[in-house]
Amino acid sequence: ILPREVTRSPEVLLGVLQSERVTVLSQTPTALRNLTTAAEFRRTGPLSLALRLVVLGGEELRSLPSSELYSRDDVTVVNMYGITETAIHATHGRVVFASDGSFDATVGRPL
């Protein structure tokens, strides 16, 4: 669990993901889009990330830009659904990416 100031700065968060070799990231889709933007602007070469699981929840998953953060065969992206006020997930579904960057994301099946 990271301090609030780290979670509010996509650039700082990206640095932590790389330096600490984070393997599981849980965020809202909006926060992940902001992180993706930061990664594109920071690009000085390939990202060195250890992410293996990205869990999205807290809001509807409407769009995600294709990104080397998570659009890799070794990263599983899961869309979770539940009561926002309590941060409890009731369903989950794997996000499946197509080669053109589009994706299929449903609220899945009950946990």
N, C-alpha and C positions, 0 to 999 in steps of 0.2 A: 504494500500500500504506500503510495507516494504522497508527499506533502501537497497541499492544495495549490501552492504557487507553481509546482512542477506540472501539475495536471492542467493548469490554465495557460501554459506556454507550449505550443506544439513543438517549437524549436528545441526547448530544453528537454521535453519529453523524448523527442527523437534521440537526443544525445544520451539520455539515460537508457533507452532501449538498446542502443548500441554498446555502451560501455559496460552495462550490467548483464548483457546477453540474455535479456528477458525472453521467455518462451511463451508466456500466456498474457494476452492483453484483453481487458474487458473495458469497453467504451460504448458511448452512444454513437450512432452513425454520423452525427454532426461532428463530434470530436475526432472520429477517424478520418473524415473528409479533411478537416483542418490539419491533421497530422500528415496526410497524404500531400497536401499543398506544401507544407513545410519541407517534406522530403524532396519534392520536385525543385524547390528553390535552393535547397542546400546542396544539391547534387554536385559532387566533385569527383564522382566515380561511383562504382557499384556500392550499394548499401551493404553493410556487414551486420545482418540481423539474424537472431536465433529464433524468431517467432515461429511457433508451431501451431498455435491456436489463437484465434481472434474471436471473442464473444461480443456480439452486438446486442444491445437492448436499451430500454428506456424510451424509445420512440420508434416510429415506423421506419423501416428500411425502404427508402424510395429509390435512392441512387447511390452508387459508389463509383468513383473513377477507377480505371484500371491502374494498379500500382504494384511495384515490386515489393511493397510492404507485405501484401497478402495474396496477390495474384500469382502464386507459385504452387506447384504440385505438392510441396511439403508443408503447406500451411492450410489448416482447416478453418473455415470461417463459419460461425454458427449464429443464426438469427434467433434470439430468445424473445419470448413474449410473456408478459405478466402484468401484475398490478403495479403501475409506476410508483405510486405513493409508498409502497413497501419494498420495492426492489426485489420482489420474489418472482422467479420465473416459473411459469406454469406449462409452457410448451417450448419446443426447440425444433429447429430445422436447419440442415446444412445448406449453406449458400453454394450453388454450383455455378462456376464461371464458364462461359463459352470462349472460344479462341478469339472472338471479336471484342471481348471485354464485357459483353452483356452478361447478366446473371439472372438466376431464378432463385428467389428467396420467398419462402412461405413462412407462416408462423409455425409450421410443422405439426408434430404430434404431441399429445400430452406427455409430460414427464412422468 
